[in-house]
Amino acid sequence: MAGVLLILFIGLLAIPKPSHKSDEFDDDYDDNAPVPDSSEICKQMSAKELPDDDISKALERLLESEDFRREATERLSGAVQIPTESYDDMGPVGEDDRWDVFQEFHDYLSKSYPKV
């Protein structure tokens, strides 16, 4: 019995495995094609300097403060915890119930940024 199982096992190893890659598929992708120069497509703008006035200085102090960083982190943390998945086949708003998940996000933004 052990000999039969051994021969069967060796025979199974000799059978070629089916390939998931089809030789008929041609994606027209050329691995050797030159990479285009993108330096002129998306240029990095230089940083703008704030005017040297009281308002700009107060804004800079606010943006660099620990309180601002903590509040911004809390707001972002709260926002990313709300599910907002959308799908390519969604119907119009008001007709497709899958849009309803965005109401919770809308409410969160209204509460977090009441002046906006």
Biopython code that builds the backbone (N, CA, C, O; Angstrom):
import numpy as np
from Bio.PDB.StructureBuilder import StructureBuilder

atoms = [
    (1, "MET", "N", (0.819, -1.183, 0.000)),
    (1, "MET", "CA", (0.000, 0.000, 0.000)),
    (1, "MET", "C", (0.869, 1.256, 0.000)),
    (1, "MET", "O", (0.588, 2.211, -0.724)),
    (2, "ALA", "N", (1.943, 1.252, 0.827)),
    (2, "ALA", "CA", (2.834, 2.404, 0.894)),
    (2, "ALA", "C", (3.513, 2.637, -0.447)),
    (2, "ALA", "O", (3.715, 3.783, -0.849)),
    (3, "GLY", "N", (3.868, 1.559, -1.142)),
    (3, "GLY", "CA", (4.515, 1.693, -2.449)),
    (3, "GLY", "C", (3.577, 2.317, -3.470)),
    (3, "GLY", "O", (4.008, 3.144, -4.274)),
    (4, "VAL", "N", (2.316, 1.942, -3.454)),
    (4, "VAL", "CA", (1.318, 2.502, -4.379)),
    (4, "VAL", "C", (1.150, 3.991, -4.110)),
    (4, "VAL", "O", (1.084, 4.788, -5.045)),
    (5, "LEU", "N", (1.081, 4.370, -2.836)),
    (5, "LEU", "CA", (0.936, 5.784, -2.478)),
    (5, "LEU", "C", (2.163, 6.588, -2.899)),
    (5, "LEU", "O", (2.036, 7.724, -3.356)),
    (6, "LEU", "N", (3.351, 6.001, -2.746)),
    (6, "LEU", "CA", (4.577, 6.682, -3.152)),
    (6, "LEU", "C", (4.601, 6.896, -4.655)),
    (6, "LEU", "O", (4.961, 7.980, -5.114)),
    (7, "ILE", "N", (4.231, 5.900, -5.422)),
    (7, "ILE", "CA", (4.203, 6.030, -6.891)),
    (7, "ILE", "C", (3.157, 7.070, -7.295)),
    (7, "ILE", "O", (3.397, 7.879, -8.191)),
    (8, "LEU", "N", (2.005, 7.048, -6.638)),
    (8, "LEU", "CA", (0.954, 8.027, -6.928)),
    (8, "LEU", "C", (1.441, 9.440, -6.623)),
    (8, "LEU", "O", (1.203, 10.357, -7.409)),
    (9, "PHE", "N", (2.113, 9.624, -5.503)),
    (9, "PHE", "CA", (2.627, 10.935, -5.107)),
    (9, "PHE", "C", (3.669, 11.431, -6.112)),
    (9, "PHE", "O", (3.624, 12.591, -6.521)),
    (10, "ILE", "N", (4.596, 10.575, -6.510)),
    (10, "ILE", "CA", (5.631, 10.952, -7.486)),
    (10, "ILE", "C", (4.982, 11.274, -8.831)),
    (10, "ILE", "O", (5.415, 12.194, -9.526)),
    (11, "GLY", "N", (3.965, 10.533, -9.191)),
    (11, "GLY", "CA", (3.251, 10.794, -10.438)),
    (11, "GLY", "C", (2.558, 12.146, -10.421)),
    (11, "GLY", "O", (2.545, 12.851, -11.430)),
    (12, "LEU", "N", (1.985, 12.508, -9.289)),
    (12, "LEU", "CA", (1.333, 13.817, -9.185)),
    (12, "LEU", "C", (2.325, 14.964, -9.293)),
    (12, "LEU", "O", (1.995, 16.025, -9.823)),
    (13, "LEU", "N", (3.539, 14.757, -8.793)),
    (13, "LEU", "CA", (4.558, 15.796, -8.903)),
    (13, "LEU", "C", (4.993, 16.012, -10.355)),
    (13, "LEU", "O", (5.434, 17.103, -10.716)),
    (14, "ALA", "N", (4.870, 14.992, -11.173)),
    (14, "ALA", "CA", (5.310, 15.086, -12.564)),
    (14, "ALA", "C", (4.276, 15.776, -13.455)),
    (14, "ALA", "O", (4.603, 16.198, -14.564)),
    (15, "ILE", "N", (3.035, 15.896, -12.983)),
    (15, "ILE", "CA", (1.989, 16.534, -13.793)),
    (15, "ILE", "C", (2.205, 18.045, -13.775)),
    (15, "ILE", "O", (2.333, 18.638, -12.704)),
    (16, "PRO", "N", (2.248, 18.676, -14.957)),
    (16, "PRO", "CA", (2.457, 20.135, -14.981)),
    (16, "PRO", "C", (1.276, 20.867, -14.345)),
    (16, "PRO", "O", (0.117, 20.495, -14.531)),
    (17, "LYS", "N", (1.601, 21.912, -13.593)),
    (17, "LYS", "CA", (0.581, 22.720, -12.931)),
    (17, "LYS", "C", (-0.030, 23.691, -13.939)),
    (17, "LYS", "O", (0.681, 24.210, -14.799)),
    (18, "PRO", "N", (-1.335, 23.944, -13.846)),
    (18, "PRO", "CA", (-1.949, 24.923, -14.748)),
    (18, "PRO", "C", (-1.426, 26.320, -14.440)),
    (18, "PRO", "O", (-1.242, 26.677, -13.276)),
    (19, "SER", "N", (-1.194, 27.087, -15.455)),
    (19, "SER", "CA", (-0.678, 28.438, -15.299)),
    (19, "SER", "C", (-1.829, 29.434, -15.345)),
    (19, "SER", "O", (-2.742, 29.306, -16.161)),
    (20, "HIS", "N", (-1.778, 30.418, -14.468)),
    (20, "HIS", "CA", (-2.796, 31.461, -14.477)),
    (20, "HIS", "C", (-2.471, 32.519, -15.525)),
    (20, "HIS", "O", (-3.320, 33.345, -15.858)),
    (21, "LYS", "N", (-1.273, 32.499, -16.033)),
    (21, "LYS", "CA", (-0.851, 33.473, -17.025)),
    (21, "LYS", "C", (-1.155, 32.923, -18.413)),
    (21, "LYS", "O", (-0.697, 31.841, -18.781)),
    (22, "SER", "N", (-1.915, 33.668, -19.160)),
    (22, "SER", "CA", (-2.297, 33.238, -20.489)),
    (22, "SER", "C", (-1.308, 33.772, -21.520)),
    (22, "SER", "O", (-0.945, 34.948, -21.489)),
    (23, "ASP", "N", (-0.878, 32.913, -22.423)),
    (23, "ASP", "CA", (0.030, 33.350, -23.481)),
    (23, "ASP", "C", (-0.711, 34.190, -24.518)),
    (23, "ASP", "O", (-0.088, 34.928, -25.281)),
    (24, "GLU", "N", (-2.037, 34.079, -24.546)),
    (24, "GLU", "CA", (-2.829, 34.818, -25.522)),
    (24, "GLU", "C", (-3.017, 36.278, -25.134)),
    (24, "GLU", "O", (-3.339, 37.102, -25.991)),
    (25, "PHE", "N", (-2.821, 36.621, -23.847)),
    (25, "PHE", "CA", (-3.067, 37.977, -23.369)),
    (25, "PHE", "C", (-1.897, 38.872, -23.752)),
    (25, "PHE", "O", (-0.744, 38.572, -23.442)),
    (26, "ASP", "N", (-2.207, 39.979, -24.433)),
    (26, "ASP", "CA", (-1.179, 40.952, -24.809)),
    (26, "ASP", "C", (-1.617, 42.304, -24.280)),
    (26, "ASP", "O", (-2.594, 42.874, -24.765)),
    (27, "ASP", "N", (-0.905, 42.822, -23.289)),
    (27, "ASP", "CA", (-1.307, 44.086, -22.696)),
    (27, "ASP", "C", (-0.650, 45.288, -23.368)),
    (27, "ASP", "O", (-0.842, 46.418, -22.920)),
    (28, "ASP", "N", (0.109, 45.074, -24.416)),
    (28, "ASP", "CA", (0.781, 46.148, -25.162)),
    (28, "ASP", "C", (1.728, 46.969, -24.283)),
    (28, "ASP", "O", (2.043, 48.111, -24.617)),
    (29, "TYR", "N", (2.174, 46.412, -23.188)),
    (29, "TYR", "CA", (3.092, 47.115, -22.309)),
    (29, "TYR", "C", (4.514, 46.791, -22.706)),
    (29, "TYR", "O", (4.889, 45.624, -22.811)),
    (30, "ASP", "N", (5.296, 47.818, -22.923)),
    (30, "ASP", "CA", (6.685, 47.641, -23.324)),
    (30, "ASP", "C", (7.582, 47.955, -22.136)),
    (30, "ASP", "O", (7.739, 49.116, -21.760)),
    (31, "ASP", "N", (8.172, 46.918, -21.544)),
    (31, "ASP", "CA", (9.046, 47.111, -20.393)),
    (31, "ASP", "C", (10.285, 47.935, -20.727)),
    (31, "ASP", "O", (10.919, 48.491, -19.830)),
    (32, "ASN", "N", (10.632, 48.016, -21.994)),
    (32, "ASN", "CA", (11.845, 48.725, -22.398)),
    (32, "ASN", "C", (11.552, 50.124, -22.939)),
    (32, "ASN", "O", (12.458, 50.797, -23.431)),
    (33, "ALA", "N", (10.308, 50.564, -22.854)),
    (33, "ALA", "CA", (9.955, 51.890, -23.358)),
    (33, "ALA", "C", (10.617, 52.961, -22.500)),
    (33, "ALA", "O", (10.788, 52.768, -21.296)),
    (34, "PRO", "N", (10.989, 54.088, -23.102)),
    (34, "PRO", "CA", (11.621, 55.156, -22.314)),
    (34, "PRO", "C", (10.606, 55.796, -21.359)),
    (34, "PRO", "O", (9.420, 55.896, -21.672)),
    (35, "VAL", "N", (11.087, 56.218, -20.208)),
    (35, "VAL", "CA", (10.241, 56.887, -19.231)),
    (35, "VAL", "C", (10.167, 58.360, -19.616)),
    (35, "VAL", "O", (11.206, 58.999, -19.783)),
    (36, "PRO", "N", (8.955, 58.917, -19.760)),
    (36, "PRO", "CA", (8.848, 60.313, -20.168)),
    (36, "PRO", "C", (9.361, 61.263, -19.096)),
    (36, "PRO", "O", (9.305, 60.960, -17.904)),
    (37, "ASP", "N", (9.855, 62.402, -19.528)),
    (37, "ASP", "CA", (10.355, 63.420, -18.616)),
    (37, "ASP", "C", (9.165, 64.189, -18.057)),
    (37, "ASP", "O", (8.446, 64.845, -18.810)),
    (38, "SER", "N", (8.950, 64.115, -16.752)),
    (38, "SER", "CA", (7.789, 64.771, -16.143)),
    (38, "SER", "C", (8.160, 66.082, -15.457)),
    (38, "SER", "O", (7.318, 66.675, -14.782)),
    (39, "SER", "N", (9.387, 66.544, -15.610)),
    (39, "SER", "CA", (9.818, 67.746, -14.892)),
    (39, "SER", "C", (9.040, 68.986, -15.312)),
    (39, "SER", "O", (8.885, 69.911, -14.514)),
    (40, "GLU", "N", (8.553, 69.023, -16.536)),
    (40, "GLU", "CA", (7.795, 70.185, -16.999)),
    (40, "GLU", "C", (6.297, 70.026, -16.757)),
    (40, "GLU", "O", (5.541, 70.970, -16.985)),
    (41, "ILE", "N", (5.855, 68.873, -16.307)),
    (41, "ILE", "CA", (4.416, 68.623, -16.148)),
    (41, "ILE", "C", (3.910, 69.144, -14.809)),
    (41, "ILE", "O", (2.882, 69.819, -14.761)),
    (42, "CYS", "N", (4.599, 68.847, -13.744)),
    (42, "CYS", "CA", (4.110, 69.192, -12.408)),
    (42, "CYS", "C", (5.233, 69.888, -11.644)),
    (42, "CYS", "O", (5.939, 69.268, -10.850)),
    (43, "LYS", "N", (5.382, 71.166, -11.894)),
    (43, "LYS", "CA", (6.464, 71.919, -11.263)),
    (43, "LYS", "C", (6.113, 72.252, -9.820)),
    (43, "LYS", "O", (4.959, 72.536, -9.498)),
    (44, "GLN", "N", (7.116, 72.215, -8.965)),
    (44, "GLN", "CA", (6.943, 72.592, -7.569)),
    (44, "GLN", "C", (7.077, 74.102, -7.461)),
    (44, "GLN", "O", (8.090, 74.681, -7.853)),
    (45, "MET", "N", (6.047, 74.723, -6.927)),
    (45, "MET", "CA", (6.087, 76.167, -6.750)),
    (45, "MET", "C", (6.936, 76.500, -5.533)),
    (45, "MET", "O", (7.017, 75.719, -4.585)),
    (46, "SER", "N", (7.559, 77.652, -5.571)),
    (46, "SER", "CA", (8.356, 78.074, -4.424)),
    (46, "SER", "C", (7.419, 78.518, -3.307)),
    (46, "SER", "O", (6.295, 78.952, -3.557)),
    (47, "ALA", "N", (7.896, 78.403, -2.084)),
    (47, "ALA", "CA", (7.087, 78.774, -0.924)),
    (47, "ALA", "C", (6.839, 80.273, -0.927)),
    (47, "ALA", "O", (7.729, 81.065, -1.237)),
    (48, "LYS", "N", (5.625, 80.645, -0.580)),
    (48, "LYS", "CA", (5.271, 82.057, -0.489)),
    (48, "LYS", "C", (5.557, 82.550, 0.915)),
    (48, "LYS", "O", (5.263, 81.867, 1.896)),
    (49, "GLU", "N", (6.115, 83.704, 1.004)),
    (49, "GLU", "CA", (6.401, 84.310, 2.301)),
    (49, "GLU", "C", (5.200, 85.130, 2.738)),
    (49, "GLU", "O", (4.596, 85.851, 1.943)),
    (50, "LEU", "N", (4.859, 85.007, 4.032)),
    (50, "LEU", "CA", (3.791, 85.828, 4.578)),
    (50, "LEU", "C", (4.282, 87.262, 4.717)),
    (50, "LEU", "O", (5.465, 87.494, 4.965)),
    (51, "PRO", "N", (3.381, 88.222, 4.560)),
    (51, "PRO", "CA", (3.790, 89.615, 4.785)),
    (51, "PRO", "C", (4.256, 89.794, 6.233)),
    (51, "PRO", "O", (3.837, 89.051, 7.121)),
    (52, "ASP", "N", (5.093, 90.749, 6.458)),
    (52, "ASP", "CA", (5.613, 90.994, 7.805)),
    (52, "ASP", "C", (4.695, 91.992, 8.513)),
    (52, "ASP", "O", (5.044, 93.156, 8.711)),
    (53, "ASP", "N", (3.491, 91.493, 8.893)),
    (53, "ASP", "CA", (2.554, 92.358, 9.606)),
    (53, "ASP", "C", (2.007, 91.613, 10.820)),
    (53, "ASP", "O", (2.298, 90.433, 11.012)),
    (54, "ASP", "N", (1.217, 92.302, 11.635)),
    (54, "ASP", "CA", (0.715, 91.724, 12.883)),
    (54, "ASP", "C", (-0.208, 90.531, 12.634)),
    (54, "ASP", "O", (-0.157, 89.544, 13.368)),
    (55, "ILE", "N", (-1.047, 90.618, 11.608)),
    (55, "ILE", "CA", (-1.986, 89.526, 11.321)),
    (55, "ILE", "C", (-1.219, 88.268, 10.934)),
    (55, "ILE", "O", (-1.531, 87.182, 11.423)),
    (56, "SER", "N", (-0.227, 88.397, 10.072)),
    (56, "SER", "CA", (0.556, 87.238, 9.641)),
    (56, "SER", "C", (1.334, 86.627, 10.792)),
    (56, "SER", "O", (1.450, 85.406, 10.892)),
    (57, "LYS", "N", (1.865, 87.473, 11.660)),
    (57, "LYS", "CA", (2.604, 86.958, 12.814)),
    (57, "LYS", "C", (1.678, 86.210, 13.772)),
    (57, "LYS", "O", (2.049, 85.170, 14.317)),
    (58, "ALA", "N", (0.467, 86.746, 13.973)),
    (58, "ALA", "CA", (-0.496, 86.070, 14.845)),
    (58, "ALA", "C", (-0.923, 84.736, 14.238)),
    (58, "ALA", "O", (-1.056, 83.742, 14.952)),
    (59, "LEU", "N", (-1.135, 84.714, 12.928)),
    (59, "LEU", "CA", (-1.495, 83.477, 12.244)),
    (59, "LEU", "C", (-0.383, 82.441, 12.364)),
    (59, "LEU", "O", (-0.648, 81.267, 12.625)),
    (60, "GLU", "N", (0.832, 82.863, 12.178)),
    (60, "GLU", "CA", (1.973, 81.951, 12.284)),
    (60, "GLU", "C", (2.085, 81.376, 13.699)),
    (60, "GLU", "O", (2.333, 80.182, 13.867)),
    (61, "ARG", "N", (1.901, 82.229, 14.719)),
    (61, "ARG", "CA", (1.944, 81.737, 16.110)),
    (61, "ARG", "C", (0.829, 80.720, 16.348)),
    (61, "ARG", "O", (1.050, 79.701, 17.002)),
    (62, "LEU", "N", (-0.374, 80.993, 15.820)),
    (62, "LEU", "CA", (-1.494, 80.079, 15.994)),
    (62, "LEU", "C", (-1.206, 78.730, 15.344)),
    (62, "LEU", "O", (-1.406, 77.686, 15.964)),
    (63, "LEU", "N", (-0.736, 78.748, 14.096)),
    (63, "LEU", "CA", (-0.497, 77.500, 13.364)),
    (63, "LEU", "C", (0.633, 76.673, 13.970)),
    (63, "LEU", "O", (0.663, 75.456, 13.791)),
    (64, "GLU", "N", (1.549, 77.299, 14.674)),
    (64, "GLU", "CA", (2.660, 76.586, 15.284)),
    (64, "GLU", "C", (2.381, 76.192, 16.737)),
    (64, "GLU", "O", (3.218, 75.552, 17.373)),
    (65, "SER", "N", (1.213, 76.568, 17.265)),
    (65, "SER", "CA", (0.922, 76.298, 18.670)),
    (65, "SER", "C", (0.538, 74.831, 18.889)),
    (65, "SER", "O", (0.033, 74.162, 17.987)),
    (66, "GLU", "N", (0.792, 74.350, 20.108)),
    (66, "GLU", "CA", (0.422, 72.979, 20.483)),
    (66, "GLU", "C", (-1.087, 72.811, 20.483)),
    (66, "GLU", "O", (-1.592, 71.760, 20.088)),
    (67, "ASP", "N", (-1.820, 73.837, 20.921)),
    (67, "ASP", "CA", (-3.284, 73.746, 20.943)),
    (67, "ASP", "C", (-3.836, 73.523, 19.546)),
    (67, "ASP", "O", (-4.719, 72.687, 19.355)),
    (68, "PHE", "N", (-3.325, 74.263, 18.561)),
    (68, "PHE", "CA", (-3.795, 74.101, 17.183)),
    (68, "PHE", "C", (-3.484, 72.698, 16.674)),
    (68, "PHE", "O", (-4.344, 72.049, 16.078)),
    (69, "ARG", "N", (-2.281, 72.233, 16.902)),
    (69, "ARG", "CA", (-1.895, 70.889, 16.447)),
    (69, "ARG", "C", (-2.772, 69.813, 17.087)),
    (69, "ARG", "O", (-3.200, 68.876, 16.413)),
    (70, "ARG", "N", (-3.037, 69.948, 18.384)),
    (70, "ARG", "CA", (-3.866, 68.975, 19.085)),
    (70, "ARG", "C", (-5.288, 68.991, 18.528)),
    (70, "ARG", "O", (-5.853, 67.933, 18.249)),
    (71, "GLU", "N", (-5.868, 70.177, 18.365)),
    (71, "GLU", "CA", (-7.233, 70.272, 17.843)),
    (71, "GLU", "C", (-7.325, 69.756, 16.404)),
    (71, "GLU", "O", (-8.282, 69.065, 16.054)),
    (72, "ALA", "N", (-6.348, 70.084, 15.584)),
    (72, "ALA", "CA", (-6.348, 69.613, 14.193)),
    (72, "ALA", "C", (-6.231, 68.093, 14.145)),
    (72, "ALA", "O", (-6.892, 67.439, 13.338)),
    (73, "THR", "N", (-5.393, 67.537, 15.007)),
    (73, "THR", "CA", (-5.230, 66.079, 15.068)),
    (73, "THR", "C", (-6.519, 65.410, 15.508)),
    (73, "THR", "O", (-6.905, 64.381, 14.952)),
    (74, "GLU", "N", (-7.192, 65.982, 16.502)),
    (74, "GLU", "CA", (-8.459, 65.414, 16.974)),
    (74, "GLU", "C", (-9.520, 65.460, 15.884)),
    (74, "GLU", "O", (-10.256, 64.492, 15.692)),
    (75, "ARG", "N", (-9.603, 66.572, 15.173)),
    (75, "ARG", "CA", (-10.604, 66.697, 14.103)),
    (75, "ARG", "C", (-10.340, 65.692, 12.982)),
    (75, "ARG", "O", (-11.263, 65.030, 12.506)),
    (76, "LEU", "N", (-9.088, 65.582, 12.566)),
    (76, "LEU", "CA", (-8.750, 64.631, 11.505)),
    (76, "LEU", "C", (-9.003, 63.203, 11.963)),
    (76, "LEU", "O", (-9.527, 62.385, 11.207)),
    (77, "SER", "N", (-8.630, 62.906, 13.199)),
    (77, "SER", "CA", (-8.847, 61.567, 13.746)),
    (77, "SER", "C", (-10.328, 61.215, 13.747)),
    (77, "SER", "O", (-10.705, 60.094, 13.408)),
    (78, "GLY", "N", (-11.163, 62.171, 14.127)),
    (78, "GLY", "CA", (-12.601, 61.928, 14.122)),
    (78, "GLY", "C", (-13.149, 61.747, 12.720)),
    (78, "GLY", "O", (-14.027, 60.914, 12.498)),
    (79, "ALA", "N", (-12.635, 62.525, 11.770)),
    (79, "ALA", "CA", (-13.131, 62.455, 10.387)),
    (79, "ALA", "C", (-12.809, 61.121, 9.732)),
    (79, "ALA", "O", (-13.659, 60.550, 9.048)),
    (80, "VAL", "N", (-11.599, 60.616, 9.929)),
    (80, "VAL", "CA", (-11.214, 59.379, 9.237)),
    (80, "VAL", "C", (-11.867, 58.141, 9.840)),
    (80, "VAL", "O", (-11.772, 57.056, 9.267)),
    (81, "GLN", "N", (-12.527, 58.284, 10.984)),
    (81, "GLN", "CA", (-13.212, 57.145, 11.588)),
    (81, "GLN", "C", (-14.626, 56.965, 11.059)),
    (81, "GLN", "O", (-15.291, 55.982, 11.386)),
    (82, "ILE", "N", (-15.088, 57.902, 10.247)),
    (82, "ILE", "CA", (-16.445, 57.828, 9.703)),
    (82, "ILE", "C", (-16.374, 57.182, 8.322)),
    (82, "ILE", "O", (-15.652, 57.676, 7.455)),
    (83, "PRO", "N", (-17.108, 56.087, 8.095)),
    (83, "PRO", "CA", (-17.041, 55.413, 6.786)),
    (83, "PRO", "C", (-17.636, 56.292, 5.679)),
    (83, "PRO", "O", (-18.733, 56.831, 5.818)),
    (84, "THR", "N", (-16.896, 56.421, 4.590)),
    (84, "THR", "CA", (-17.350, 57.231, 3.447)),
    (84, "THR", "C", (-17.031, 56.528, 2.134)),
    (84, "THR", "O", (-16.569, 57.165, 1.188)),
    (85, "GLU", "N", (-17.270, 55.229, 2.069)),
    (85, "GLU", "CA", (-16.989, 54.504, 0.833)),
    (85, "GLU", "C", (-18.009, 54.882, -0.238)),
    (85, "GLU", "O", (-19.201, 55.014, 0.039)),
    (86, "SER", "N", (-17.525, 55.051, -1.447)),
    (86, "SER", "CA", (-18.411, 55.259, -2.592)),
    (86, "SER", "C", (-18.033, 54.243, -3.662)),
    (86, "SER", "O", (-16.938, 53.682, -3.649)),
    (87, "TYR", "N", (-18.957, 54.020, -4.583)),
    (87, "TYR", "CA", (-18.765, 52.985, -5.589)),
    (87, "TYR", "C", (-19.078, 53.551, -6.975)),
    (87, "TYR", "O", (-19.843, 54.506, -7.107)),
    (88, "ASP", "N", (-18.487, 52.961, -7.988)),
    (88, "ASP", "CA", (-18.660, 53.442, -9.360)),
    (88, "ASP", "C", (-20.094, 53.342, -9.856)),
    (88, "ASP", "O", (-20.510, 54.113, -10.721)),
    (89, "ASP", "N", (-20.845, 52.400, -9.315)),
    (89, "ASP", "CA", (-22.190, 52.160, -9.842)),
    (89, "ASP", "C", (-23.287, 52.798, -9.000)),
    (89, "ASP", "O", (-24.442, 52.380, -9.078)),
    (90, "MET", "N", (-22.946, 53.801, -8.199)),
    (90, "MET", "CA", (-23.944, 54.424, -7.335)),
    (90, "MET", "C", (-24.916, 55.269, -8.159)),
    (90, "MET", "O", (-24.525, 55.964, -9.097)),
    (91, "GLY", "N", (-26.187, 55.189, -7.784)),
    (91, "GLY", "CA", (-27.213, 55.977, -8.445)),
    (91, "GLY", "C", (-27.213, 57.403, -7.908)),
    (91, "GLY", "O", (-26.355, 57.762, -7.101)),
    (92, "PRO", "N", (-28.164, 58.214, -8.346)),
    (92, "PRO", "CA", (-28.225, 59.611, -7.901)),
    (92, "PRO", "C", (-28.448, 59.732, -6.392)),
    (92, "PRO", "O", (-29.049, 58.863, -5.761)),
    (93, "VAL", "N", (-27.948, 60.830, -5.839)),
    (93, "VAL", "CA", (-28.153, 61.110, -4.424)),
    (93, "VAL", "C", (-29.657, 61.246, -4.186)),
    (93, "VAL", "O", (-30.362, 61.889, -4.963)),
    (94, "GLY", "N", (-30.131, 60.641, -3.116)),
    (94, "GLY", "CA", (-31.549, 60.676, -2.811)),
    (94, "GLY", "C", (-32.296, 59.459, -3.335)),
    (94, "GLY", "O", (-33.376, 59.127, -2.846)),
    (95, "GLU", "N", (-31.723, 58.803, -4.319)),
    (95, "GLU", "CA", (-32.333, 57.590, -4.861)),
    (95, "GLU", "C", (-31.586, 56.336, -4.427)),
    (95, "GLU", "O", (-32.193, 55.297, -4.170)),
    (96, "ASP", "N", (-30.270, 56.442, -4.351)),
    (96, "ASP", "CA", (-29.433, 55.306, -3.951)),
    (96, "ASP", "C", (-29.105, 55.457, -2.463)),
    (96, "ASP", "O", (-28.447, 56.416, -2.062)),
    (97, "ASP", "N", (-29.568, 54.503, -1.650)),
    (97, "ASP", "CA", (-29.384, 54.568, -0.196)),
    (97, "ASP", "C", (-27.918, 54.535, 0.227)),
    (97, "ASP", "O", (-27.593, 54.912, 1.353)),
    (98, "ARG", "N", (-27.041, 54.095, -0.650)),
    (98, "ARG", "CA", (-25.624, 54.016, -0.274)),
    (98, "ARG", "C", (-25.016, 55.400, -0.055)),
    (98, "ARG", "O", (-23.946, 55.505, 0.544)),
    (99, "TRP", "N", (-25.670, 56.462, -0.526)),
    (99, "TRP", "CA", (-25.188, 57.818, -0.275)),
    (99, "TRP", "C", (-25.465, 58.249, 1.166)),
    (99, "TRP", "O", (-24.848, 59.197, 1.651)),
    (100, "ASP", "N", (-26.369, 57.579, 1.847)),
    (100, "ASP", "CA", (-26.784, 57.986, 3.189)),
    (100, "ASP", "C", (-25.639, 57.983, 4.193)),
    (100, "ASP", "O", (-25.693, 58.713, 5.183)),
    (101, "VAL", "N", (-24.604, 57.177, 3.961)),
    (101, "VAL", "CA", (-23.472, 57.136, 4.903)),
    (101, "VAL", "C", (-22.758, 58.479, 4.974)),
    (101, "VAL", "O", (-22.077, 58.760, 5.960)),
    (102, "PHE", "N", (-22.902, 59.309, 3.952)),
    (102, "PHE", "CA", (-22.209, 60.595, 3.938)),
    (102, "PHE", "C", (-22.886, 61.623, 4.851)),
    (102, "PHE", "O", (-22.277, 62.648, 5.159)),
    (103, "GLN", "N", (-24.113, 61.386, 5.289)),
    (103, "GLN", "CA", (-24.793, 62.322, 6.184)),
    (103, "GLN", "C", (-24.059, 62.425, 7.514)),
    (103, "GLN", "O", (-23.927, 63.516, 8.070)),
    (104, "GLU", "N", (-23.579, 61.294, 8.026)),
    (104, "GLU", "CA", (-22.834, 61.316, 9.283)),
    (104, "GLU", "C", (-21.568, 62.156, 9.136)),
    (104, "GLU", "O", (-21.215, 62.911, 10.042)),
    (105, "PHE", "N", (-20.880, 62.027, 7.992)),
    (105, "PHE", "CA", (-19.668, 62.813, 7.750)),
    (105, "PHE", "C", (-20.016, 64.300, 7.630)),
    (105, "PHE", "O", (-19.305, 65.153, 8.161)),
    (106, "HIS", "N", (-21.107, 64.603, 6.932)),
    (106, "HIS", "CA", (-21.565, 65.983, 6.786)),
    (106, "HIS", "C", (-21.856, 66.588, 8.167)),
    (106, "HIS", "O", (-21.455, 67.716, 8.452)),
    (107, "ASP", "N", (-22.554, 65.833, 9.016)),
    (107, "ASP", "CA", (-22.873, 66.301, 10.362)),
    (107, "ASP", "C", (-21.604, 66.542, 11.172)),
    (107, "ASP", "O", (-21.511, 67.522, 11.911)),
    (108, "TYR", "N", (-20.626, 65.647, 11.032)),
    (108, "TYR", "CA", (-19.356, 65.797, 11.754)),
    (108, "TYR", "C", (-18.636, 67.072, 11.319)),
    (108, "TYR", "O", (-18.134, 67.821, 12.158)),
    (109, "LEU", "N", (-18.584, 67.318, 10.012)),
    (109, "LEU", "CA", (-17.914, 68.523, 9.522)),
    (109, "LEU", "C", (-18.633, 69.783, 9.996)),
    (109, "LEU", "O", (-17.992, 70.767, 10.367)),
    (110, "SER", "N", (-19.966, 69.752, 9.983)),
    (110, "SER", "CA", (-20.744, 70.911, 10.456)),
    (110, "SER", "C", (-20.478, 71.194, 11.930)),
    (110, "SER", "O", (-20.370, 72.352, 12.334)),
    (111, "LYS", "N", (-20.371, 70.140, 12.730)),
    (111, "LYS", "CA", (-20.104, 70.289, 14.158)),
    (111, "LYS", "C", (-18.657, 70.734, 14.403)),
    (111, "LYS", "O", (-18.400, 71.581, 15.259)),
    (112, "SER", "N", (-17.722, 70.163, 13.652)),
    (112, "SER", "CA", (-16.290, 70.450, 13.883)),
    (112, "SER", "C", (-15.858, 71.805, 13.357)),
    (112, "SER", "O", (-14.939, 72.422, 13.896)),
    (113, "TYR", "N", (-16.518, 72.270, 12.306)),
    (113, "TYR", "CA", (-16.176, 73.545, 11.680)),
    (113, "TYR", "C", (-17.439, 74.398, 11.515)),
    (113, "TYR", "O", (-17.865, 74.647, 10.387)),
    (114, "PRO", "N", (-18.046, 74.850, 12.628)),
    (114, "PRO", "CA", (-19.340, 75.535, 12.541)),
    (114, "PRO", "C", (-19.286, 76.846, 11.764)),
    (114, "PRO", "O", (-20.302, 77.252, 11.200)),
    (115, "LYS", "N", (-18.160, 77.513, 11.715)),
    (115, "LYS", "CA", (-18.078, 78.796, 10.999)),
    (115, "LYS", "C", (-17.923, 78.605, 9.496)),
    (115, "LYS", "O", (-18.167, 79.528, 8.719)),
    (116, "VAL", "N", (-17.518, 77.413, 9.092)),
    (116, "VAL", "CA", (-17.336, 77.152, 7.659)),
    (116, "VAL", "C", (-18.658, 76.741, 7.074)),
    (116, "VAL", "O", (-18.746, 76.471, 5.876)),
]
sb = StructureBuilder()
sb.init_structure("model")
sb.init_model(0)
sb.init_chain("A")
sb.init_seg("    ")
for serial, (resi, resn, name, xyz) in enumerate(atoms, 1):
    if name == "N":
        sb.init_residue(resn, " ", resi, " ")
    sb.init_atom(name, np.array(xyz, "f"), 0.0, 1.0, " ", f" {name:<3s}", serial, name[0])
structure = sb.get_structure()
